[in-house]
Every structure is written in C-alpha cells, then in structure tokens.
Amino acid sequence: MTADRITEITLFVLLLGGMLALGYSAARWRRPKTVDALEEWGVGGRAFGNWVTWFLLGGSMYTAYTYVAVPAVVYGTGAVGFFAVPFAVICAPLMYFLSTRTWSVSHAHGFVTSAEFVRARFGSRTLGALVALTGIAATMPYIAVQLVALKATFTTIGFSGEWPLLVAVTVASVTTFKSGLRAPTLLSIFKDLLLVWLVLMMLAMIALTGGFQAAFTTASQRYATDASAVSNLLLPENGYLGYLTLAVGSALAVFVYPHAVTVILAAKDRTAIKHNAAASPVYCLALGLFALLGVYAIGQGVVPLDGDVNTITPQVFHDVFPTWIAGIAYATIGVAALIPAAVMSIATANLFTRCIYREYLRPEATPAEEVRVSRYLSLLAKVGAALFIVLLDPAFSIDLQLVGGVLILQTVPAALVGLYTAWLHRSALIAGLLTGLGSGVLMLYLIPQRAADGRVLKAHFGGSSWPLRWLGLDSPATVYVGLVALAVNLGVAVVLTVVLRALGVPGGRDATSPDDYYADAGDEDFQRLGDLVDGEQRTAVGAHARI
C-alpha cells in the first residue's frame, strides 16, 4: 500500500469515525425531559430553529443522490443527468406553499407522519395505512441509493467486500437507535461545513487543471462516439419531454417522501419553513457543481473502477486531487450517505408505528412503547434497502431513487391535494392509489435494461422512462413512468369521486378545520403533543391537541 493511499484511508477513517461518535453523543444535545415520546425521538421535539432546520434539510434532502448518483448519470449519459438541477430549483416555491401547510396541520393535531394527516383528512384509516405502506416501500430504494454510494466510496478506497458497508451502517444504526433525529441533525451541521470546504477545493482544483472548457470539449467528443442514443452533451429533440417529466415528477415526489415530511415537522414554527424555502436554492449551486463533476471526470480521463459508474465521484478525487483532499472528500461523501439513510429509516419507522402498529396491532400502545417499536424498525429499514440493491441491480444508482419516486408519487392526491381540498372521496382515493401503484410497477417491470450499444442486458426493471410509442403514439420521446401512473391514479380518483357522490355514498369525516392549516407555534389556541406525553388526550383520528 502506497503512502498516498495510507493518507487517504487515515483521514477517511478518522473523520468518519469522529462524525459517527458525534452522532452517538447527540442524545445529550438539547436533551428533553423525556425521550419516551415519538415526537421527541422521531421529530426532534419539533424544536429546530432556522439554522438547525437549514442544516438538517441539506443533510437529508441533498444526499448521496447529489454527490454520487447525479455525477454518475452525467458521466454515463450527458445532459439528461442535469434534470436534477431544475428539479431542485422547482422545489423552493413548492416548499413555501406546501410544507407550511403540512407543518401547521401536523402541529395542530400532533401528527408525525403524512399518513396520519391523510387518515384524519379523509376519515379513513385504510387510506392512511395504504399511504404509510407506500411511503415505506418507496423509501427503501432511496435508502439503497445511499448504501450504493457508500459502497462505491469504500471500493474506491480499497475496502472490498460487504463488511465495510456493514460496519458503517451498523454503527450509524446504533447512533440513530439511541439519539433519534438528533443524531443526523447534529451530523448535518458538521457535514455542511465539510461540504463548503470541499466545494471551494473543487473549484480551485478544477481551475488549476484546465477548467471546464477542456472538459466540455473532451466530453462532447466522447458522447458523439457513444453507441447509446441518449448520450449527448445537449439534449436531443426527443429528450425534452423525458427531461421535463423527470424534473417535475421528482419535485412533486420530494414533498410526500416520509423523510422530507420528518424534516419539515422538526421545525419549531412556520417561519423556519418559509426562511428555508427562500434559502434552499443555495444548495442548487452545490448540486450543479457536482453534476458538472461528471463532465470534468471525462475531461480528466477518469475511468470508473471495475466498470461501476457509481464510483466516478470518489474516483475523480482519487485520480486528480491531492491525497489529503481526497481523504476528506471520502469522509464527506460517507457522512452525506449515512445522514439521509438515518433520517429515512426514522421516517419509515414512524410510519409503521403510528399507522400500522398503533392503528391495527396495539391501539393501547403507550408513547414509550411507540418509541421502542420505532427504534427497532429503523434498524430493519436498512435491511429492506439492501434487498432493493440485490433484486434490482440498477445500472445507475439514480434509477433506484426514480423507482421510489414512481411509488411515492401515487400518494400525491391524498397527501398534497388533500392539503387544499377534501373533495376527493376516500374510496376513490384508495382505488386511484392502488391503480396508480399497479400501473407504475407494471410499466417499470416492462422496461428492459440496455447496454450503450442497445443490447438488452435485463428484460425487466431497466429504468423509469416509458417510450411513448408503447402508448400507441408516433413519437420517439419518453416520459417518466411516475407521472404516467399519477395521471392514471388521478383519473380514477376523480371519476370515481363524481360517481360516488352522485350515488350519495358518504365520504369520511374531515377531522381538520381551515384554521389548522395556518396554525403556528405562537398561537394560544394550539398545544403541541410534547405537552401530552402521557397519551391520555389522543382521539380516534390521531393526537388532536386543539384546546
């Protein structure tokens, strides 16, 4: 082993180990009077202000997807990989309008998941349970994205096999088990400090090694000789629709992902959400730069390790950057993968505990029991994510996130449209959700995975872009499967709602009121669930704490 490699490994191990130790000690950070309440363990007591929310938002939303998956798809296919940048920009205004309403109604009723809101809004615990199960299933491949990125980093460093990933995930799971959301929140603060430093170092090194002009010239030549029809420095004319639908679909999916809801609910008031919505485009700068890293890698002649394109980001740092920068970069990527994986596992555990365990298995469960169940479920979530890696074996790790997006988008009619109207009938929403899920999974199953030269490598689950010609249209364009399935879902829900209301079939009772969607922490009329940890004031629709 060379001295340079030893330097990289030493810095990586020391930094990553120190960060994980910091996460383990997070249980003592802002320690509440009791942790035996899901509101404390699962959403940090709803006590995070502007800055802490900012760091948690960046740590859980700008994940290994940003630092590994996006550069990999840009390296492999070119312009289409940049869809992540406009998608992130679209999220800012949507966050301002959608997330504030989510926070307020959840604050008013003590919800810790969006499925609880759906259950209360439409008066259907079946619909709430289906939304919860969909959220859990959709989050598994997103956690898998983080694990793929972490494994790619270990492989680049020289730690082959599964044991390094297993050790890192185990240690991260222990910190989450003990500290809950406080662990990834505290880690997010220090991760962002490392990220700022890393972005500055990247800009300096790119400038010192010829800048982007030479990189774009080389990349253009390589894309032009690729056998793949989608590889191009510029979007082909038949790629516009696919690019647009990927961006729009991904933006909508963000606001119904369980981990995104968890981050929003951890804020202490509506103002913190608004401030973060206004400032969130700053993260788009880092996202854009990392996307360009895929082009830069081509310009520098960097080759993925063992043909695994997911290793392209850590391989760039290894081949081009000084060893001490590479070691710190590896640790930054590692923490950037573990933080969202932790938040996602907490979010899925909260969904199961509140909407399945307490609703169907143990209605009399105490707050302490809820926390205990969530802790153990958060450990199992990462096992489910590993199964997605094994079963799907995607060419690009970003495909895992897009598969999850297809699933979670089917909860939009209930969880997002429901923020503004309860007109849709609960039975129609159930039918639409199941139809959307069925059609989405079927389309994903029918898409083959192809090599760059067009050869079919796998007959099924090869991507998330559906050719329009398969819909009977004379067009070479493709469309994101998630939006097609969502259109089917909405169509079924709207038509059935009209029919059921015409037949006089009663809908569920809406347990929310118009004022709930504007509730704030300073309102005298509302009391947070943290003041009701004995659980005695729960109602049949959740923890409604309006006095």
Secondary structure, DSSP 8 states (H G I E B T S, - for coil): --HHHHHHHHHHHHHHHHHHHHHHGGGGTT--S---SHHHHHHGGG-B-HHHHHHHHHHHHS-HIIIIIHHHHHHHHBGGGGGHHHHHHHHHHHIIIIIHHHHHHHHHHT-SSHHHHHHHHHT-HHHHHHHHHHHHHHHHHHHHHHHHHHHHHHHHHT--SSHHHHHHHHHHHHHHHHHTTHHHHHHHHHHHHHHHHHHHHHHHHHHHTTHHHHHHHHHHHHHHH-S-SS-BSS--GGGHHHHHHHHHHHHHHHTTSHHHHHHHHTBSSHHHHHHHHHHTHHHHHHHHHHHHHHHHHHHTT---GGG-GGGHHHHHHHHHS-HHHHHHHHHHHHHHHHHHHHHHHHHHHHHHIIIIIIIII-TT--HHHHHHHHHHHHHHHHHHHHHHHHHH--SSTHHHHHHHHHHHGGGHHHHTGGGT---S-HHHHHHHHHHHHHHHHHHHHH--EE-TTS-EEESS---SEEEGGGGT-S-S-EEEHHHHHHHHHHHHHHHHHHHHHHTT---------GGGGG--TT-TTB--GGGGTT-TT-BTTB---B-
